[in-house]
């Protein structure tokens, strides 16, 4: 019998397989970022949004209720995605399932990496991971869910 954690990990892996782009450019980053901001404003969510391609920040917005600390969380989550080519939430759930931590497993400073939900790889089919879309400001599962919702809407257009 599959446990709750294993079911969550399988669902997160399926999201990453499903939510891939045919291409991703600066205009796509702008449109996706604006979509995330619109969703957040409709719900009065205090989030910061960040989108990067090949390390180049293409979109950044900090909504009311956020603080500079959200930018620090974004940087830490992005590093996880860039290192593992998987969402920060999936990385964290996989480690938690093994009773491990990122810093112990990878020999890194925990101040530089955060396996908390909210950073999702921008994966282009037949290319691979080209960037990261990140949300910070909500509980980790909610950060992740908001990014997934925005990607689903964006990719269904």
For each residue, the residues with C-beta under 8 A, 3 or more apart:
1:
2: 6 7 10
3: 6 7
4: 7 8
5: 8 9 93 96 97
6: 2 3 9 10 97
7: 2 3 4 10 11
8: 4 5 11 12 93
9: 5 6 12 13 90 93 94 97
10: 2 6 7 13 14
11: 7 8 14 15
12: 8 9 15 16 87 89 90 93
13: 9 10 16 17 90
14: 10 11 17 18
15: 11 12 18 19 87 148
16: 12 13 19 86 87 90 120 121 123
17: 13 14 20
18: 14 15
19: 15 16 120 123 148 151 152 155
20: 17 123 124 125 155
21: 24 28 122 123 124 125 155
22: 124 125
23: 28 124
24: 21 28 29 53 122 124 130 131
25: 28 29 53
26: 29 30 53 58
27: 30 31
28: 21 23 24 25 31 32 154
29: 24 25 26 32 33 51 53 58 59 131
30: 26 27 33 34 58 59
31: 27 28 34 35 154
32: 28 29 35 36 51 59 133 150 151 154
33: 29 30 36 37 49 51 58 59 60 61 133
34: 30 31 37 38
35: 31 32 38 39 150 153 154
36: 32 33 39 40 47 49 61 133 135 146 147 150
37: 33 34 40 41 49 61 63
38: 34 35 41 42
39: 35 36 42 43 45 146 149 150
40: 36 37 43 44 45 47 49 63 146
41: 37 38 44 45 63
42: 38 39
43: 39 40
44: 40 41
45: 39 40 41 63 137 138 146
46: 63 64 65 66 137 138
47: 36 40 63 66 70 135 136 137 138 143 146
48: 60 61 62 63 66 70 71 74 135 136 137
49: 33 36 37 40 59 60 61 63 133 134 135
50: 57 59 60 71 74 78 132 133 134 135 136
51: 29 32 33 57 58 59 60 122 131 132 133 134
52: 55 56 57 58 78 131 132
53: 24 25 26 29 56 58 122 130 131
54: 130 131
55: 52 82
56: 52 53
57: 50 51 52 60
58: 26 29 30 33 51 52 53 131
59: 29 30 32 33 49 50 51
60: 33 48 49 50 51 57
61: 33 36 37 48 49
62: 48 66 70 71
63: 37 40 41 45 46 47 48 49 66 137
64: 46
65: 46 137
66: 46 47 48 62 63 70 136 137
67: 70
68: 71 72
69: 72 73
70: 47 48 62 66 67 73 74 136 137
71: 48 50 62 68 74 75 136
72: 68 69 75 76
73: 69 70 76 77 114 116 118 136
74: 48 50 70 71 77 78 118 119 134 136
75: 71 72 78 79
76: 72 73 79 80 111 112 113 114 116
77: 73 74 80 81 88 114 116 118 119 134 136
78: 50 52 74 75 81 82 119 132 134
79: 75 76 82 83 112 113 114
80: 76 77 83 84 88 91 92 102 113 114 115 119
81: 77 78 84 85 86 87 88 91 119 120 121 129 132 134
82: 55 78 79 85 132
83: 79 80 106 113
84: 80 81 91
85: 81 82 121 123 128 129
86: 16 81 90 91 121
87: 12 15 16 81 90 91 117 119 120 121 144
88: 77 80 81 91 92 114 115 116 117 118 119 120 134 144
89: 12 92 93 115 116 117 118 119 120 140 141 143 144
90: 9 12 13 16 86 87 93 94
91: 80 81 84 86 87 88 94 95 102 115
92: 80 88 89 95 96 102 115 116 117 140
93: 5 8 9 12 89 90 96 97
94: 9 90 91 97 98
95: 91 92 98 100 101 102 105 115
96: 5 92 93 99 100
97: 5 6 9 93 94
98: 94 95
99: 96
100: 95 96 104 105
101: 95 104 105 110 115
102: 80 91 92 95 105 106 108 110 113 115
103: 106 107 108 109 110 113
104: 100 101 107
105: 95 100 101 102
106: 83 102 103 113
107: 103 104
108: 102 103 112 113
109: 103 112 113
110: 101 102 103 113
111: 76
112: 76 79 108 109
113: 76 79 80 83 102 103 106 108 109 110
114: 73 76 77 79 80 88
115: 80 88 89 91 92 95 101 102
116: 73 76 77 88 89 92 140 143
117: 87 88 89 92 140 141 142 143 144 145
118: 73 74 77 88 89 134 135 136 138 140 143 144 147
119: 74 77 78 80 81 87 88 89 132 133 134 147
120: 16 19 81 87 88 89 132 133 134 144 147 148 151
121: 16 81 85 86 87 129 131 132
122: 21 24 51 53 129 130 131 132 133
123: 16 19 20 21 85 127 128 129 130
124: 20 21 22 23 24 127 128 130
125: 20 21 22
126:
127: 123 124 130
128: 85 123 124
129: 81 85 121 122 123 132
130: 24 53 54 122 123 124 127
131: 24 29 51 52 53 54 58 121 122
132: 50 51 52 78 81 82 119 120 121 122 129
133: 32 33 36 49 50 51 119 120 122 147 150 151
134: 49 50 51 74 77 78 81 88 118 119 120 147
135: 36 47 48 49 50 118 138 143 144 146 147
136: 47 48 50 66 70 71 73 74 77 118 143
137: 45 46 47 48 63 65 66 70 143
138: 45 46 47 118 135 142 143 146
139: 142 143
140: 89 92 116 117 118 143 144
141: 89 117 144 145
142: 117 138 139 145 146
143: 47 89 116 117 118 135 136 137 138 139 140 146 147
144: 87 88 89 117 118 120 135 140 141 147 148
145: 117 141 142 148 149
146: 36 39 40 45 47 135 138 142 143 149 150
147: 36 118 119 120 133 134 135 143 144 150 151
148: 15 19 120 144 145 151 152
149: 39 145 146 152 153
150: 32 35 36 39 133 146 147 153 154
151: 19 32 120 133 147 148 154 155
152: 19 148 149 155 156
153: 35 149 150 156 157
154: 28 31 32 35 150 151 157
155: 19 20 21 151 152
156: 152 153
157: 153 154
